[in-house]
């Protein structure tokens, strides 16, 4: 996304890039039919909608990755969510689980960067609105009230996004624990198989 803001002309020009055409269609739909009431008199209203949509997308992806990690935790019997869980099976399920965990870890890096970008944008929008609020004359009470409302919304979105960043960090730690645990299972069970093979050959030699 590339943005050009012209305060004098009260205009914002956005150049959007995405991997799939339908993604841009989704953004256009969000702008045309916003989920919440939008004060289009604000020059940053369009940007707020875009960043909120980015946040919803990254949160959806975070939820998917959380499910992948929880599934691994259930298989390794390292969570209390499922009392009937047993240790992961060897070898096919372990390989599949390890692959999923590594993919999950990689995807978490991208989601984390997206959330960092959201936080950076919200902070910049907060600076802009604070400057706008300071420039309002006391006689323009309605305009000042609108700016205060927008600033409050930005503060809320910033706090919420920072809490999501903390959740993503927690997911990173959880997935690293599972990768280490599955790796340990690989080494342990692999060693047992080698030992059994040795025992069989040793028995036949005598």
N, C-alpha and C positions, 0 to 999 in steps of 0.2 A: 504494500500500500504506500502510495506517495501522496502527500497532502500539501496544498498551497493555500495559505490563509492570507486574505487581504482585508485587514481591519478597516481600512478607509472605505472600501467598497462594501463592507459587511458581507463578504462572500468567501466560500471555501470550495476549492476544486480538489476532487479526490480521483486518483488514478488507481484502480483496483486490479490486482493480479491474483489468480488462483489456479489450482491445478486442474479443475474440472469446470466446464461451462455451467453445470447445474448449481455449483457453489455460488457463482455470481448471481444466478437467478434467485437463489435463496436470500442473498443480501438485498437484492432489489425488492423482494417480497416483504422483508423486514422493514425496509424504509417506507414502502407504500402502505403497509398495514402493521404499524408498530404495536407491540404487546401492551405498552403503557402510553399514557398521554404524553405528547411531545409538544413543547413550546417552541414552534418553528421561528419565533421572533429572535431566539438566541442564535448567534452565528456558529456555535459549537454543537447545536442540537444534532446535526447529522453525524458528527464525530462520535458523540455519546452513543447513538444507536449502533454505529459500527463496532465500537469497542465492546458494548454489551453483547453483541452477536458473537464476537470473537470469544468472549468469556463463556457464553453458553456452549460453544463448540468445544473449547478446551475442557470444560467441565464434563461434557458427555464422554470425551475420550478418557478423562481421568477415571470416570466411573467404570468404563470397560476394563481399563488396566487394573483397577482395584479388584474386579471380579476374577481376573486371571491370577492375581497374586493370592487371593483368598482360596481359589481352587487348588493351587499348589500347597497352601498351608493345610488344607483339609487332607490332602493326600499324604503329606509328611507328618500328619498328626501333631501339628505344632500350633493348633488353635482350639479353643473350647467351643467353637460354634457347632461342631458335629461330634457328639460323643461316640459315634460308631466308626469314626475314621480310623484307618489302619495305615501302616507305613507304606510308602510308595512301592509299586511292584517293579521287579527287575526282569528283563532289561528294557523292553519296549516303552513302557510307561515313563521310565526315568529319562530316557532320551527325549521323548516328546515333551515332558515337563521342563527339562533343561532348555530346550529350544524355545519354548513359550516364555520362559523367564528371561532369557537373553533378549528376545524380541521386545518383551515388556520393558526391560531396562532401557533399551535404545529409544523406544517410543516415549518413555518418561522424560528423556533428555529434551526431546522436541516440545513436549507439553510444558515442561518447566521453562523453556525459553519463551514460549508463547505467553505464559503467565507473567514472566519478567517484563515482556514488552507491554502487556496490559498495565502493569503497575507503573511503568515509566510514562505511559500515555496519560493515565489518570493523574499522576503528579503534575505533568505539564499543563493539563487542563485546569487543575486546581490553581496553579500559578496564574493562568490567564484570567480565571474568574475572580480571583482575589484582586488582581489589578483593575479589572472591570468594576468591581464593587467599590474600590477606593475612588474611582473616577466619577461615581454617581453623585449628583448634587442632592442635597436634602429635599429640594423641591420636587424631585422626581421619585417620590416614594414608591409608586407601583413598579417602576423599572428596577429600583433597588431591591424590592421584595422578590421579583422574579430572579434576579441574579443570586440572591441569598438562597432561594429554593434550589437553584441549579447547583450552587456550591455545596449545599447539604447533600444533594444526590451524589455528587462526585465523591464527597468524603465517605459516604456509605459504600459506594462501589469500590473505592480504594481499600477500605477496611476489609470488605468481603473478599476481594481478590488476594489480599495479603494472607487471609486465613486459608484460602485455597492453595497458596504457595506452601504454607506449612503442611497441609495435607499431602501435597506432592512429595515434599521432603520425607515425610513419614513413609510414603509408598516406596521411595528409593531405598530406605533403610530396610523395609520389610522384604523387598525383592532381593537385596544383597544377602540377607540372612538365608533366604530360601536357596539361592544359588550355592552358597557355601554348604548348606545342609545336603542338597542333592549331590554336590561334588563329593562330600564325605561318604555318602551312600555308594557312589560309584567306586571309590577307592576301597571301601570296606568289603562290599560284595564282590568286587573284582578280585580282591586278594583271596577271598574264600574260594572262589572258583579255581584260581590258580593252585591253591593249597589242595583242593580236592583232586585236581588233575595230577598233581605230584603224588598224592597218596595212592591213586589208582595205579600209576606207573610203578611206584615203589613196591606195591603189593605183587604185581605181575613179575617183577624181577626176582622175587623170592618164591 
